[in-house]
Amino acid sequence: MRYLPNLLFALSLPVGLLGYGLGVTLVTTLLPDQANGVLVLFIPLLIAGLCMMPFVIPFFDRKAKRDLAAHRAEEARAKEDDPKPRKRG
């Protein structure tokens, strides 16, 4: 389970490519007259991004939790080293 977010992050690119291909197929099927338009670029990118999100979120969530824990530890260390408390306001 330790490497699961890394594995999911690595799998996000193939899933995104599949999502992009699905989006291109969907747009060209539903809107054949817009086959060379901007919609063929942006709608598949949106679909690919939505497909990749469940795979990418655990990776960045773990990094954010690690950084938050380090920040809190640094604040606690600074609070212990401070001889007198500061007044706020």
Contacts in CASP RR format, 6 or more apart in sequence:
PFRMAT RR
TARGET T0000
AUTHOR 0000-0000-0000
METHOD contacts of the structure
MODEL  1
MRYLPNLLFALSLPVGLLGYGLGVTLVTTLLPDQANGVLVLFIPLLIAGL
CMMPFVIPFFDRKAKRDLAAHRAEEARAKEDDPKPRKRG
4 58 0 8 1.000
5 58 0 8 1.000
5 59 0 8 1.000
5 61 0 8 1.000
5 62 0 8 1.000
6 59 0 8 1.000
8 54 0 8 1.000
8 55 0 8 1.000
8 56 0 8 1.000
8 58 0 8 1.000
8 59 0 8 1.000
9 55 0 8 1.000
9 56 0 8 1.000
9 58 0 8 1.000
9 59 0 8 1.000
11 55 0 8 1.000
12 52 0 8 1.000
12 55 0 8 1.000
12 56 0 8 1.000
13 52 0 8 1.000
15 51 0 8 1.000
15 52 0 8 1.000
15 55 0 8 1.000
16 48 0 8 1.000
16 49 0 8 1.000
16 51 0 8 1.000
16 52 0 8 1.000
17 48 0 8 1.000
18 51 0 8 1.000
19 44 0 8 1.000
19 47 0 8 1.000
19 48 0 8 1.000
19 49 0 8 1.000
19 51 0 8 1.000
20 44 0 8 1.000
20 45 0 8 1.000
20 47 0 8 1.000
20 48 0 8 1.000
21 44 0 8 1.000
21 48 0 8 1.000
22 44 0 8 1.000
22 47 0 8 1.000
22 51 0 8 1.000
23 43 0 8 1.000
23 44 0 8 1.000
23 47 0 8 1.000
23 48 0 8 1.000
24 40 0 8 1.000
24 44 0 8 1.000
26 43 0 8 1.000
26 44 0 8 1.000
26 47 0 8 1.000
27 34 0 8 1.000
27 35 0 8 1.000
27 39 0 8 1.000
27 40 0 8 1.000
27 43 0 8 1.000
27 44 0 8 1.000
28 35 0 8 1.000
28 40 0 8 1.000
31 39 0 8 1.000
34 40 0 8 1.000
END
